Amino acid sequence: MRRRTRLLATLISVCAALISLGLTPVQASAAAYDGTDPTSTGCGNTAVTEKQVNVGPYGAYVQLRYSTACRTTWAKLFNGNAGSPGDCAASYAIIHRNSDGREYKAVWGSGDSGSIHTLQLNDAGVTSYAIGDVDYCFAGPYRASTGSF
């Protein structure tokens, strides 16, 4: 019993020391970014494109973006469209985390131009992939996935 008490006290001391130095487990801090915007959190400042794939033959593409500082991923879709009622569906991007199936979706709105991006997911110690879906009204819909990172 005395040995267990000493071991527990040691573990608590080590954890307290790490926290006081600002060294918290990455998984815990990265998980706090689930469902947040990579631009407003600053995670987008350290973004790299890990994977990219064309979505159909007309210039749309989706990227799997990764923040090296925040250890998060999100999907970014380029050259989509807002669709039109009764004719074609709006373009969208999805980020999907493999470990638990959690997803976030961003739908192209009438005011969007150039690109849209999803909210971000913790990617510390897990993998994710991006999906892009584009309907060109005259052709499609087209869907593509980046593969996992």
Secondary structure, DSSP 4 states (H G I P E B T S, - for coil): -HHHHHHHHHHHHHHHHHHHTT---HHHHHHTTTT--HHHHSGGGGEEEEEEEE-SSSS-EEEEEEETTTTEEEEEEES----BTTTBPPPEEEEEETTT--EEEEE--TT--SEEE---EE-TTS-EEEEEEE--SSS--EEEE----
